[in-house]
Amino acid sequence: STAKGGSLSKIKALLSGPMTALRADVDYVVTEQGVARLSNQSLERRAEALIRIAHPNFRAELTAQWQELLRRC
């Protein structure tokens, strides 16, 4: 769930480039930290599941980014 020697999380709050799969097309995401079942889940539950399978070093940052996104909406 990390890149560049553990200094970068592969789990992102927002995507900045092109995507190869639509949100509704992804049922599961698997990392070294666990499995997130995304099918038939609300956006909030999807975010929480993805944060849980992110590397522990990045969970607080991802949670803060998610909370900021919720405040903007």
C-alpha distances in whole Angstrom, upper triangle without the diagonal:
4,7,11,11,8,11,9,6,5,7,10,14,16,15,18,18,19,18,18,18,20,19,21,20,17,17,14,10,9,5,6,7,10,11,12,16,17,20,23,21,22,20,20,19,16,15,15,13,10,11,11,8,6,6,10,11,10,11,15,14,13,16,18,17,18,21,22,22,24,26,27,27
4,7,7,5,7,5,4,5,8,11,14,16,16,17,18,20,18,19,20,22,21,24,23,20,21,18,14,12,9,9,10,13,15,16,19,20,23,26,24,25,23,22,22,19,17,18,16,13,13,14,11,8,7,10,10,9,12,15,14,13,16,18,17,18,22,22,22,25,27,27,28
4,6,5,6,5,6,7,10,12,16,17,16,17,17,19,18,19,21,23,22,26,24,21,23,20,16,15,12,12,14,17,18,19,22,23,26,29,27,28,25,25,25,22,20,21,20,16,16,17,15,12,11,14,12,12,15,17,16,16,19,20,19,21,24,24,24,27,29,29,30
4,6,6,6,9,10,13,15,18,19,18,18,19,21,21,22,24,26,26,29,28,25,27,24,20,19,16,15,17,20,22,23,26,26,30,33,31,31,28,28,28,25,23,24,23,20,19,21,18,15,13,16,14,14,17,19,17,18,21,22,21,23,26,26,26,29,31,30,32
4,6,8,10,12,15,17,20,21,21,21,22,24,24,25,26,28,28,31,30,27,28,25,21,19,15,14,16,19,22,23,27,27,31,34,32,32,30,29,29,26,24,25,24,20,19,20,18,15,12,15,13,14,17,19,18,19,22,23,22,24,27,27,28,30,32,32,34
4,6,7,10,12,14,17,19,19,20,21,23,23,24,25,27,26,29,28,25,26,23,19,17,13,12,13,17,19,20,24,25,28,31,29,29,27,26,26,23,21,21,20,17,16,17,15,11,9,11,9,10,13,15,15,15,18,20,19,21,24,24,25,27,29,30,31
4,7,10,12,13,16,18,18,18,20,22,22,24,25,27,26,29,29,26,27,24,20,19,16,15,16,19,21,22,25,26,29,32,29,29,27,26,26,24,21,21,21,18,16,18,16,13,10,12,9,9,13,15,13,14,17,18,17,20,22,22,23,26,27,27,29
4,7,9,10,13,14,14,15,16,19,19,21,22,23,22,26,25,22,24,21,18,17,14,14,15,18,19,19,23,23,26,29,26,26,23,23,23,21,18,19,19,15,14,16,14,11,10,12,10,8,12,14,11,12,15,16,15,17,20,20,20,23,25,25,26
4,5,7,10,12,12,14,16,18,17,19,19,20,19,22,22,19,21,18,14,14,11,12,12,14,16,16,19,19,22,25,23,23,20,20,19,17,15,15,15,11,11,13,11,7,7,10,9,7,9,12,10,9,13,14,13,14,18,18,18,21,23,23,24
4,6,10,11,11,13,13,15,14,15,16,17,16,20,19,16,18,15,11,11,9,11,12,14,14,14,17,17,20,23,21,21,19,19,19,16,14,15,14,11,11,13,10,8,9,12,12,10,12,14,13,11,14,16,14,15,19,19,18,21,23,23,24
4,7,9,9,12,14,15,13,15,15,16,14,17,17,14,16,13,10,11,9,12,11,13,13,12,15,14,17,20,18,18,15,15,15,12,10,12,11,7,8,10,8,6,8,11,12,9,9,12,11,8,11,13,12,12,15,16,15,17,20,20,21
4,5,7,9,11,13,12,15,15,15,14,17,18,15,17,16,13,14,13,16,15,16,16,14,17,15,18,20,18,17,14,14,15,12,10,12,12,9,9,12,12,9,11,14,13,10,10,12,10,7,11,12,9,10,13,13,12,15,17,17,18
4,7,10,13,15,14,17,16,15,13,17,18,16,18,17,15,17,16,18,17,18,17,15,17,15,18,20,17,15,12,12,13,11,8,11,12,9,9,13,13,11,14,15,15,11,11,12,9,6,9,9,6,6,10,10,8,11,14,13,14
4,6,9,11,11,14,14,14,12,16,17,16,19,18,16,18,18,21,20,21,20,17,19,16,19,20,18,16,13,14,16,13,11,14,15,12,13,16,16,14,17,18,18,14,14,15,13,10,12,12,9,9,12,11,9,12,15,13,14
4,6,8,8,11,12,12,12,15,16,15,18,18,16,18,18,21,21,21,20,18,19,17,19,21,19,18,15,16,18,15,13,16,17,14,15,18,17,15,18,20,20,16,17,18,15,13,16,16,12,13,16,15,13,16,18,16,17
4,7,9,13,14,14,15,18,19,18,21,21,19,21,21,23,24,24,24,22,23,21,23,24,23,22,18,20,21,18,17,20,21,17,18,22,21,18,20,23,22,18,19,20,17,15,18,18,14,15,18,17,15,18,20,18,18
4,7,10,12,13,14,18,18,17,21,21,19,21,21,24,25,25,24,22,23,21,23,25,24,23,20,22,23,20,19,22,22,19,20,23,22,20,22,25,24,20,22,23,20,18,21,21,18,18,22,20,18,21,23,21,21
4,7,9,11,13,16,15,16,19,20,18,20,21,24,25,25,24,22,23,20,21,23,23,23,20,22,23,20,19,23,22,19,21,24,22,21,23,26,26,23,24,26,23,20,23,24,20,20,24,23,20,23,25,23,22
4,6,7,10,12,12,12,15,16,15,17,18,22,23,22,20,19,19,17,18,20,20,20,17,20,21,17,17,20,19,17,19,22,20,19,22,25,25,22,22,25,22,19,22,23,20,19,23,22,19,22,25,23,22
4,7,10,12,10,10,14,15,14,16,18,21,23,22,20,18,18,16,17,20,20,21,19,22,22,18,19,22,20,18,21,23,20,20,23,26,27,24,24,27,25,22,24,26,23,22,26,25,23,25,28,26,25
4,7,8,6,7,11,12,12,15,17,21,22,20,18,16,15,13,13,16,16,17,16,19,19,15,16,19,18,16,19,21,19,19,22,25,26,23,23,26,24,21,23,25,22,21,24,24,21,23,26,25,23
4,5,5,7,11,13,13,17,19,23,23,21,18,16,15,12,12,14,14,15,13,17,17,13,15,18,17,15,19,21,20,20,23,26,27,24,23,26,24,21,22,24,21,19,22,23,19,21,24,22,21
4,5,6,9,11,11,15,17,21,21,19,16,13,12,9,9,11,11,11,9,13,13,10,11,15,14,13,16,18,17,18,21,24,25,22,21,23,22,18,19,21,19,16,19,20,17,18,21,20,18
4,6,8,11,13,16,19,23,22,20,17,14,12,9,7,8,10,11,10,14,13,11,14,16,15,15,18,20,19,20,24,26,28,25,23,26,25,21,22,24,22,19,22,23,20,20,23,23,20
4,6,9,11,15,18,22,22,19,16,14,12,9,8,10,12,14,14,17,16,13,15,18,16,15,19,20,19,20,24,26,28,25,24,27,26,22,24,26,24,21,24,26,22,23,26,26,24
4,6,8,11,14,18,18,16,12,10,9,7,7,10,11,13,13,15,14,11,13,15,13,12,16,17,15,17,20,23,25,22,21,24,23,20,21,24,22,19,23,24,21,22,26,25,23
4,7,10,14,17,17,14,10,8,6,5,4,8,9,12,13,15,13,10,13,15,12,12,16,16,14,17,20,23,25,23,21,24,24,21,21,25,23,20,23,25,23,23,27,27,25
4,7,10,13,13,10,7,6,5,6,7,11,11,14,14,15,13,10,13,13,10,10,13,13,11,14,17,19,22,20,19,22,22,19,20,23,22,20,23,25,23,23,27,27,26
4,7,10,11,8,6,5,7,8,10,14,13,15,14,15,13,10,12,12,9,8,11,11,8,10,13,16,18,17,16,19,19,16,18,21,19,18,21,23,21,22,26,26,25
4,7,8,6,4,6,9,11,13,17,16,18,18,18,16,13,14,14,11,9,12,11,8,10,12,15,17,16,16,19,20,17,19,22,21,20,23,25,24,25,28,29,28
4,5,5,6,9,12,14,17,20,19,21,19,19,17,15,15,14,12,9,11,10,6,7,9,12,14,13,13,17,18,15,17,21,20,19,23,24,23,25,28,29,29
4,6,8,11,15,17,20,23,22,24,22,22,20,18,17,17,14,12,13,11,8,8,8,11,13,14,14,18,18,17,19,22,22,21,24,26,26,27,30,31,31
4,7,10,13,16,19,22,20,21,20,19,17,16,15,14,11,10,10,8,5,6,6,8,11,12,11,15,16,15,16,19,20,19,22,24,24,25,28,29,29
4,7,10,13,16,19,17,19,19,18,15,14,14,13,10,9,11,8,5,8,10,11,15,15,13,17,18,16,17,21,21,20,22,25,24,25,28,29,29
4,7,9,12,15,14,17,17,16,13,12,13,12,8,8,11,9,7,10,12,14,17,16,15,19,20,17,18,21,21,19,22,25,23,24,27,28,28
4,6,9,12,10,13,13,13,10,8,10,9,5,6,9,8,7,10,13,15,18,16,14,17,18,15,16,19,19,16,19,22,20,20,24,25,24
4,6,9,8,11,12,13,9,8,11,11,7,9,12,11,10,14,17,19,21,20,18,21,21,18,18,22,21,18,21,23,21,21,25,26,24
4,6,6,8,9,10,8,5,9,10,8,9,12,12,12,14,18,20,22,20,18,20,21,17,17,20,19,16,19,21,19,19,22,23,21
4,5,9,10,12,10,8,12,13,11,12,16,16,16,18,22,23,26,24,21,24,24,21,21,24,22,19,22,24,21,21,25,25,23
4,7,10,12,10,9,13,14,12,14,17,18,18,20,24,25,28,25,23,25,26,22,21,24,23,20,22,24,21,20,24,24,22
4,7,8,6,6,10,10,10,12,14,15,16,18,22,23,25,22,20,22,22,19,18,21,20,16,18,20,18,17,20,21,19
4,5,5,6,9,10,11,12,14,15,17,19,22,23,25,22,19,21,21,18,16,19,18,14,15,18,15,13,17,18,15
4,6,5,6,9,10,11,12,14,16,17,20,21,23,20,17,18,18,15,14,16,14,11,13,14,12,11,14,15,13
4,5,5,6,9,10,11,12,15,16,19,19,21,18,15,16,16,13,11,13,13,9,10,13,11,9,13,14,12
4,5,5,6,9,10,11,13,14,18,18,21,18,15,16,17,14,12,15,15,11,13,16,14,13,16,18,16
4,5,5,6,9,10,11,12,16,17,19,17,14,16,16,13,12,15,14,11,14,16,14,13,17,18,17
4,5,5,6,9,10,11,14,15,17,14,11,13,13,9,9,12,10,7,10,13,11,11,14,16,15
4,5,5,6,9,10,13,13,16,13,10,12,13,10,8,12,12,9,11,14,13,12,16,18,17
4,5,5,7,9,12,13,16,14,11,14,15,11,11,15,15,12,14,17,16,16,19,21,20
4,5,5,6,10,12,14,11,9,12,13,9,10,13,13,11,14,16,15,16,19,20,20
4,5,5,8,9,11,8,6,9,9,6,7,11,11,9,12,14,14,15,18,19,19
4,6,8,8,11,10,7,10,12,10,10,13,14,13,15,18,17,18,21,22,22
4,6,8,11,10,9,12,13,11,12,16,16,15,17,20,19,20,23,24,24
4,6,8,7,6,10,10,8,10,13,13,13,16,18,18,19,22,23,24
4,5,6,7,10,11,10,12,15,15,16,18,20,20,22,24,25,26
4,5,5,8,10,10,11,14,15,16,17,19,20,22,24,25,27
4,6,7,8,10,12,13,14,16,17,19,20,22,23,25,27
4,6,5,6,9,10,11,12,14,15,17,18,20,21,23
4,5,5,6,9,10,10,12,14,15,16,18,20,21
4,5,5,6,9,10,11,12,14,15,17,19,20
4,5,5,6,9,10,11,12,14,15,17,19
4,5,5,6,9,10,10,12,14,15,17
4,5,5,6,9,10,11,12,14,16
4,5,5,6,9,10,11,13,15
4,5,5,6,9,10,11,13
4,5,5,6,9,10,11
4,5,5,6,9,10
4,5,5,6,9
4,5,5,7
4,5,5
4,6
4
